[in-house]
Amino acid sequence: MSFKAVLKSICFLILLFVVLYVGMYNTGRISFAFPLATPKPINAPAALIFFGMFAIGVLAGTLLHGSSGGKKSSSKEK
């Protein structure tokens, strides 16, 4: 395993800890409004909203990272 992969894993775990920590101490219900996705505000525990936003960010980052490649040219030319 490369050092870069280990460093990314450690950073990901730190972000997960922050989401968990924020969720543990913000147990009240909040109203989350995002008119482009839902016409009415979502009333849910703060921990679920934080986790949902984190999950959407992780998925978006994964999709962007995975599609940044392209065709790799071969070294053999005809």
N, C-alpha and C positions, 0 to 999 in steps of 0.2 A: 504494500500500500504506500502510495506516495505521501510526502509531507503535505502537499497541497490538499489532498483528500482528507487527511487527519485534521488539518486546520479548518477546513470547511465544516467538518463534523462537529468540532468543538464550538465554532461560531453558531451553528444551528442549535446545539444543545443550550448554549447561553441564551439564545432568543427564546427557546421553549421555556427555559426557567423564568425569564422575564414575563412571558405571557401567563404562566402558572402563578407567579407571585402577585401580579396585578389582579388576576382573577380571584385569588384567595382573599384579598383585602377589599375588593370592590364587589360585595355580594348583593348589593341593592339592585333593584330593577331600573333600567334606563329606557328611554325612548330614543330609538335610532331611526332617523329619517333619511331615506335615499330615494327621492322621487323617480329617478330613472328606472329603478328596479321594482319598487312597490309603491302603489299610490298612498297607502296608509303607513304611518310609522310603526315600527316593530317594537313592542314592549317585551323585553326579555332581561334575564339576569346579565349583568355587565360581563361576567366571565364568558358567557356564551357569545356575546357580541365581539369581545376581544379575540376569542379563539377563532371565530368565523372570519374576521378580518385577517388574522394571521394566516389561516389556511388558504384564503383566497390569494394572499400575497405570495405564499410558497408555491401554489399551483401556477400562478402567473409567471413567477420567476423560473420555474421548471420548464414551462412551455417556451418561454423566450430563450432560455439557455439551450434547450434541446433543438430548437429550430434555427440556431445561428450558424449552423454548418452549411453545407452545400455539397456539390459533387467534388470529390477529390480527384484531381488529375493523376493519371498514372505516369510513372517515370519512363515507361516504354513508349516510344513514338514510332509510328510506322514509316 
